[in-house]
Every structure is written in C-alpha cells, then in structure tokens.
Amino acid sequence: MKTLSARYRQAHKEAKWAIGLALAYFIWWYCSAYAFAPNNVHDSLPELYWGFPLWFLLACIIGPVIFTLLCGLMVKYIYQDMSLDIDEDTPDE
C-alpha cells in the first residue's frame, strides 16, 4: 500500500465497516430491548432466564459479547496495518 489514494480507499473501507457494525449493534440493542420487553408489567413478572428477563439478557449481556467478537474479527480480517509515512518518490494516483 504505497500510494496515498490506496491508503484513503482502505481507510474509507475500514470506516464504513466500523459505522456499519455500530449501527448493527444499535439495531440489535433496540430490537431486543423493546421487542422482548413485557407488555403489561403490572399483571405478572416476566419469565427469567438465568435470573434476567429475556430483553435484558439479549440487549445487555449477549449483544455486547457478540459484537465484541465481531469487532475483533473485523479488526483481524478487514483492517490492514499500513505506514503513515508518505514516500516522496512514489507519485500519487
């Protein structure tokens, strides 16, 4: 990755993946927090899984673990290590 434009392309690709993963996490959290929340809290207690309501388990325990693993995979396979030094003899494309 010697040219400046190739570095910019890679940086834009990495930024798009990071924003996409952040948006996916927000959608996961929002859907699991509100879709699995009990409708009538006053009628009965929600069913518990390992001592937590399902919405809390999905939104606050399982979701962060999944997206932390996805973030690690994204850094390992999509991000590239590149030098920030500009080569004087290499022309920019």
Steps between C-alpha positions, in 0.01 A plus 500: 500500500732767375277760340305753697175427314527131587537594866195725479297221337597261778425760769155566350433127482596457866286799604197362315538163671535666842190717448307200368591291802403783736163539326444124509570501873250783555235314300572180696471683831186690405318196361592268784428761769159602368378192312549264795388738776180392675184682395324513836748525781227530764328168418788259557873483525691423180646155448862491614798335330798455732340760727453764228202598284548398137521859372781583746687177426495565124558876508754535780683167533490294180505798260821658631676163498395429139595846377832498684585176318382650169716807564803278561433310178458826311836628626670171420366448146399841363737753654851516357819618662646781294773754534398863538823624340469646152752377245648797314602300192163329449256715299143534622232334285 
